[in-house]
């Protein structure tokens, strides 16, 4: 589930799985966990919530200061993945210059807004075939698609797009505009 953590109760959209009253959930990267006491939609109380539901919920033992916007809740048995690094496929939509190793724009993924650093430009992607090109690029620019290695500057949840698409897609923003978009191919977990 992707959670925004606004106000006195966490609110968000169930992206995958089913949340049931009485089960234990964990918020990552905060690490706070507890039992779901109640689930509300449109001021009505429900026993469970399914993908697509926008809910507010109470968790016993988790206060409003324990979690923040961008945290993701999941079952304690299958906790959301906190990424140490991740491999992504990105498309540069509009950038006034070039993107090189070390570039650190803000990645918008689910409800998280986290600055992330380009660690490596692995390969450009041939637009005709969709296959990686053999030569390692020194930079990428507007119109390029590439496989890149990314490191968040602080803990953030990122899932592989093939497993949970809404939690593995992102927009990259800088200078007040969306400069690139992409999807996560592989995550190196922080723990």
C-alpha positions in Angstrom: 0.0 0.0 0.0 1.3 3.5 -0.7 0.7 5.8 2.3 0.8 9.6 2.5 0.7 9.9 6.3 -1.3 13.2 6.4 -3.1 14.3 9.5 -3.8 12.1 12.5 -4.3 8.9 10.6 -2.3 7.4 7.6 -4.2 7.8 4.4 -3.3 6.3 1.0 -4.2 4.0 -1.8 -4.1 0.2 -1.7 -1.8 -0.7 -4.6 -1.5 -4.4 -4.2 -2.8 -7.1 -1.8 -5.6 -6.8 0.7 -5.5 -5.0 4.1 -7.7 -6.5 6.8 -8.6 -5.2 10.2 -6.6 -7.1 12.9 -3.6 -7.9 10.8 -0.1 -6.5 11.5 1.5 -4.0 9.1 4.9 -2.3 8.9 5.7 1.1 7.5 9.0 1.4 5.5 11.4 3.1 5.6 10.2 4.3 9.0 10.3 0.8 10.5 7.1 1.4 12.6 4.7 -1.5 12.9 1.4 -2.4 14.6 -2.0 -3.8 14.3 -4.7 -2.4 11.9 -7.4 -1.2 14.3 -9.8 0.3 11.7 -10.2 1.0 8.0 -12.3 3.9 6.7 -13.4 4.9 3.2 -15.7 8.0 2.8 -16.4 8.1 6.6 -17.6 4.5 6.5 -15.8 1.7 8.5 -14.8 -1.5 6.5 -13.3 -4.8 7.6 -10.9 -4.9 4.6 -9.5 -2.8 1.7 -8.5 -3.9 -1.8 -6.3 -2.5 -4.6 -7.7 0.8 -5.8 -9.3 1.7 -2.5 -8.3 5.1 -1.1 -8.4 4.6 2.7 -7.7 6.1 6.1 -6.7 3.6 8.7 -5.6 3.4 12.4 -2.7 1.3 13.5 -2.3 0.4 17.1 1.1 1.5 18.4 1.9 3.8 15.4 1.5 7.6 16.1 1.4 10.4 13.6 5.0 11.3 14.4 6.3 7.8 13.7 5.5 7.9 10.0 5.7 10.5 7.2 4.6 11.1 3.7 6.3 8.7 1.3 6.3 5.8 3.8 4.7 2.6 2.5 2.7 0.1 4.6 2.8 -3.6 3.9 2.2 -6.9 5.6 4.9 -7.6 8.3 5.5 -11.0 6.5 6.2 -9.2 3.2 7.5 -5.8 4.1 8.0 -3.1 1.4 11.5 -3.0 0.0 13.8 -0.2 1.1 16.3 0.4 -1.7 20.0 0.8 -1.1 20.4 1.2 -4.9 18.4 0.3 -7.9 18.8 -0.3 -11.7 16.3 1.6 -13.8 15.3 2.2 -17.4 14.9 6.0 -17.9 13.8 8.2 -20.8 15.0 11.8 -20.8 11.9 13.8 -21.8 13.4 17.3 -21.6 16.7 18.4 -20.1 18.4 21.7 -21.0 21.9 20.0 -20.8 23.2 16.5 -20.4 22.8 14.0 -17.5 26.1 12.6 -16.2 27.1 10.4 -13.3 26.7 12.4 -10.0 23.4 14.2 -11.2 21.0 14.3 -8.2 17.5 15.3 -9.1 14.3 14.5 -7.2 12.6 11.2 -7.9 8.8 11.2 -7.5 7.7 7.6 -6.9 4.3 6.7 -5.3 4.0 9.4 -2.6 7.8 9.7 -2.0 9.8 12.7 -3.2 13.5 11.8 -2.7 16.7 13.1 -4.2 18.6 10.3 -5.9 22.0 10.2 -7.5 22.9 8.7 -10.9 25.8 6.3 -9.9 26.4 4.8 -13.3 25.2 5.2 -16.9 25.2 1.5 -17.9 24.0 1.7 -21.5 21.9 3.6 -23.9 18.9 1.8 -25.4 18.5 1.5 -29.2 15.2 3.2 -30.0 14.6 1.0 -33.0 15.1 -2.4 -31.2 14.7 -1.6 -27.5 18.0 -3.4 -26.9 20.9 -2.0 -24.9 23.8 -0.6 -27.1 27.2 -2.0 -26.4 29.1 1.3 -25.7 28.9 2.8 -22.2 27.7 6.4 -22.6 29.5 9.4 -21.0 26.1 11.3 -20.8 22.5 11.1 -21.8 20.3 13.9 -23.2 16.8 14.7 -24.3 15.3 11.9 -26.3 17.7 9.2 -25.0 16.6 6.1 -23.2 19.1 4.3 -21.0 19.8 1.7 -18.3 21.2 3.5 -15.2 22.2 2.8 -11.7 20.6 5.0 -9.0 21.2 5.6 -5.3 18.7 7.4 -3.1 20.2 10.0 -0.8 17.9 8.8 2.0 15.9 5.7 2.6 13.0 5.2 0.2 10.8 2.3 -0.8 11.2 1.1 -4.4 9.8 -2.1 -5.9 10.6 -3.7 -9.2 8.1 -2.5 -11.8 7.4 -6.0 -13.1 6.2 -7.1 -9.6 4.3 -4.0 -8.4 4.1 -1.5 -11.3 2.7 1.5 -9.3 5.6 1.2 -6.8 8.3 0.8 -9.5 7.5 3.7 -11.8 8.8 7.2 -11.2 9.1 10.7 -12.6 12.4 12.7 -12.3 11.9 16.4 -11.6 14.4 19.2 -11.6 14.3 23.0 -12.3 10.5 23.0 -11.9 9.8 20.5 -14.6 9.7 16.7 -15.3 13.0 16.0 -17.0 12.7 12.2 -17.2 10.6 9.2 -16.4 11.4 5.6 -15.7 10.9 2.3 -14.2 12.8 0.2 -11.7 14.2 -3.0 -13.2 16.1 -4.4 -10.1 16.4 -3.3 -6.5 19.4 -3.9 -4.1 17.6 -3.9 -0.7 19.1 -1.8 2.1 18.8 -4.8 4.6 
